[in-house]
Amino acid sequence: MTWSQNYTPLGGVGASALVAALPVVTLLGLLAFWHVRAHRAALAGLAVALLIAIFVYGMPAPLALMASGYGAAFGFFPIGWIILNAIFIYNLSVETGGFSVLQDQVAGLSGDRRIQALLIAFSFGAFIEGAAGFGAPVAISGALLIGLGFRPLEAAKLALIGNTAPVAYGALGTPLITLSKVADLDLNALSAMVGRQVPFFSLVVPFWLIVAQVGWKGMVAVWPACLVTGLSFGLTQYYISNHYGPMLVDIVAAFISMGSLALLMQVWRPADEKKSDSLSKTAPASVGNQPPVWRAWLPWVLLSVVVFAWGLPATKTALNNWFSPSLKVPLLHLAVQKVPPLAPHPEPEAAIFAFNALSASGTALLLSGLVAGLCLGLGPGRLLALYGRTIWKVRVSLLTIALMLALGFTTRYSGTDTTMGLAMAGTGWLFPFFSPLIGWLGVALTGSDTSSNVLFGNLQKVTAQQLGLSPILMAAANSSGGVMGKMIDAQSIVVASVATGGHPDSPDAGTVLRSVFWHSVGLALLVGVLVMLQAYVWPWMVPGS
């Protein structure tokens, strides 16, 4: 038997949307204003979501509970699995003494912490986003910044703000590949359209990042570095997305951006160099002298090579042919039916827990760490002990992520998030402005641009057709707007908190959320303005127009 979603259980979209928003309001309110610990806030938000799903939306209790269980499982794997192994590689680098060498290497490029923020939070983070996605960029960038002497809250904030512009092309283009399938739109056209939106923000975000770090005056002193970093990334992003498709956009753009910034540092230095308050005093656990440079870079080079190779289509196909079991979620699979306008006609929602090459990218991180550890002389016993300490460090955070994803899946399968999207979709000629905000809302709720595209991609297409707008433009706007919600979704907030934790002044999740919330809103509104202009003033920017 199937249960059909009802997006207006209270008779109208407005009143229904107010009720549908209560789980999100509960979660964010407890985190931001009442300073409740993240796992408790997530549990409270989940409880509210279940009550609304069952007693307001009429979702059968077994389906609602199974949806939350499905989300919790997804939170542990692949999300938690990726984060655990990203932190393991960082701990391995510290354990072998390599991290102090990396600090010297980055400081050798520039001792100015603004330049270091551009290099790591923006450019290197974009490479990890392009190769792996799913929280790995925030985890690794945050840990690297901490090791360079950045204050924990500063590191968390910069890692989150930097992880915006690359997200639409993350994990080798997964969000757009998924959007193309969901909305039945041409992939190359979507890639090109997003490539005519996010490069503007690739140029803006480096400036925004440094303003958030040191203020306007501090940014003006390094504006050439911001310009070179953002312009090189944005132009490459535009070219690759419009001529080669979505898969390698972030990876190529990140390399070009890092190389351009390194070249600039050979001929220019900021006049008011701002060095880190203090470099990390973490000493290597077992290496008396600093290791050679190649040993310090080995874990990160292996990570880059393995994760990139893991994500290539040929590798994914081979791995999936070899090992890709899937489990249909009991009770839930094909039991929840989407209805118009979310779907052109009533269709059941699949619920499959798949173990495939893409979802198991955390395994690539683990393999990178294990191989690097063995090459650096750590025996199996020490590697196992180090891994155990890593698990203990992130145990509460893994639980929090599972609860956050349980909340997201409950809202998805009950239809409450669709109600909120429909409230924005009913804005008539202003829809191009609100279209990116629907994507922003989807990422803020689900923690993934891919999930937001699954949730709202077809809604964007249908609404665009009803209003006489370009479906390619509106669907692309969902993904482009969604990237700005990445810095405030519960998953990213927790990841940032974990990656910068373990220090006396480490921030809790609520503090991290408050530090980036208005940055997210401001950038999302700017995306809305851009899409509005592309719809009515610059329609020639739409592919095929």
LUMGUKOL-526054 format. One record per residue (C-alpha): x, y, z. Coordinates in steps of 0.5 Angstrom, whole numbers, plus 2048, in hexadecimal, padded with zeros to 3 digits. Layout:
XYZ...
END
This chain:
8008008008028077FF80180E8028008147FE80481A8017FF8208028038278027FD82B8047FA82780A7F782E80D7F48308077F983580580083580380183B8087FE83880E80183180C80883480B80883881280783181580C82E81181183281381183181A81682B81A81B82F81781983581C81A83182282182E81F82483581E82183882382483382882A83482582B83B82482783E82A82783983082E83682F82B82F82F83082A82D82F82882682D82182782882382C82582882782582382182181E82681C82482781C82682081B81F81E81581E82381182482181282181A80F81B81B80981E81F80882281980981D8148048188187FF81C81B7FE82281680081F80F7FD81881180381480F80380D81280780D81880B80681680D80A80F80F81081381380C81881680981281880F80E81C81281581F80B81582180B80E82481280F82881081582B80B81182D80F80C83081481183580F81383680C80C83981080883981680B83C81481284080F80F84381580B84481981084781481584C81281084E81A80E85081B81585481581685881781085981E81485B81A81A86081581686381C81486481E81B86681881D86C81781886E81E81986C82081286882581486D82A81787082981086A82B80C86983181187083380F86F83280786883680786C83C80C87183C80786C83D80186A84380686A84480D86484880C85E84580F85984880A85D84580485D83E80885583F80985584080185983A80085683580484F83780684E8397FF8528367FA85482F7FD84D82E80084B82F7F984F8297F784D8257FC8468277FB8468257F384981E7F584581C7FB8408217FD83C81F80383F82380984682180784882880584682B80B84982681085082680C85082D80B84E82F81285382A81585982D81185783481385783281A85E82F81986183581685F83981D85883C81B85383D82184E83782184883B81F84B83F81A84E83981784683681784383C81484983D80E84883680C84083680C84083D80884683A80384283480283C8377FE83E8397F68418327F583B82E7F883682E7F183C82A7EE83E8267F484081E7F484181E7ED83B8227EB83681E7EE8318237F08308257E983081E7E682B81C7EB8278237E98278217E282481A7E381F81D7E881C8227E481D81F7DD8228257DB8288257D782E8247DB8338287D782E82E7D782D82E7DE83482D7DF8358347DB8308377DE8328367E58398387E283683F7E08348407E783983D7ED83F8407E983C8477EB83D8457F38438417F28468487F184284B7F68438467FC84B8477FD84984E7FE84384C80384884780684D84C80884885180A84584C80F84C84B81184F85181384A85781084A85B80A85185F80C85485880C85185680685385C80285B85B80485A8548008558567FB85A8537F585B84C7F885384C7F985284E7F28578497EF8548437F384D8457F184E8477EA8538417E884E83C7EC84783F7E984A8407E184C8397E28468377E584283A7DF8468377D98468307DC83F8307DD83D8337D784282F7D28438287D683D8277DB83D8277E28418217E58488257E584682C7E684882C7ED84E8287ED85182C7E784F8337EA8528317F08598307ED8598367E985783A7EF85C8377F48628387EE86083F7ED8608417F486783E7F58698427EF8678487F186A8477F88718477F487084E7F286C8517F786B8517FF86685580386885B80686585A80D86785280E86284F81386584981686184481A86184582186583F82386783981F86583282186982F82686782882586D82482586E81D82186D81882587281382387781781F87D81B82287F81F81C87A82281787981D81187B81E80A87682380687481D80287181980886D81F80A86A81F80486981880386281780685F81D80386281B7FC85F8147FD8588177FF85881B7F985A8167F48568107F78508157F88508177F18518107EE84C80E7F28478137EF8488127E884380E7E48478087E28498077E98428087EC83F8037E68447FE7E88437FE7EF83C7FE7EF83C7F87EA8417F57EF83D7F77F68377FB7F68327F87FB82B7FB7FC8267FB80181F7FD80081D8008068177FC8098107FF8098138068068158047FF8108067FA80B80780080B80F8008088127F980A8187F780481C7F48038227EF8068287EF80C8247F280C81F7ED80881F7E68048197E88038157EE8098117EF80C80D7F581380F7F881880A7F881C8097FF8228057FD82880480282E8037FD8358017FE8388047F883F8077F683C80E7F683980E7FD83F80A80084480F7FE84680F80584980980484E80C7FF85081180585180B80A85580780485980E80385B80E80B85C80780C86180780686480D80886580B80F86880480D86D80880886F80D80E87180781386B8068178697FF8188627FC8188627FD82086380482085F80581A85980281E85A80582485A80C82185480A81D85180882485280F82784F81382184980F82184981182984A81882784481882283F81482583A81982883B81C82183981681D83381582183181D82083281C81982D81681982881A81C82981F81882881B81182281781581E81E81582082080E81D81980C81781A81081582180D81781E80681281880680D81B80A80D82180580E82780A81482980681082980080A82D8038108338058128327FE80B8337FB80A8397FF81083D7FC80E83A7F580783E7F580B8457F48098467ED80D84A7E981284B7EF8138437EF81A8447EB81C8487F281A8427F681C83D7F282383C7F582083D7FC81C8377FB8238337F98268377FF82083480482182D80182982D80282883080982382A80B82682480882D82680882F82580182E8297FA82D8227F78278207FC8248277FB8248267F38208207F481B8237F981A8297F581D8287EE8168267EA81282B7EE8178317EB81682E7E480E82E7E580E8357E88128387E380E8347DD8078377E080A83E7E180D83E7DA81583E7DC81A83A7DA81A8337DE8228337DD82383A7E081E8387E68218317E78288347E78268397EC8248337F182B8317F182F8387F182A83A7F782B8347FA8338357FB83283B80082E83680483383180583783680A83183580F82E82E80E82E82A81583382581283882A81083882E81683982881A83F82681684282D81784182C81E84482581E84A82781A84C82D81E84A82A82584F82782A85282E82C85083283284C83882E84983382984283582783C83182883783082283383682483883B82483B83981D83483981A83384181D83A84281A83884181383084181383084881083584780B83184180882B84580882F84B8048328477FF82B8437FE82884A7FD82D84C7F882C8467F48258487F382684E7F182B84B7EB8258467E982084C7E98258507E48268497E081F8487DF81C84F7DD8228537DB82884F7D98248497D68298487D182D8457D682983F7D682C8397D28288387CC82483F7CC
END
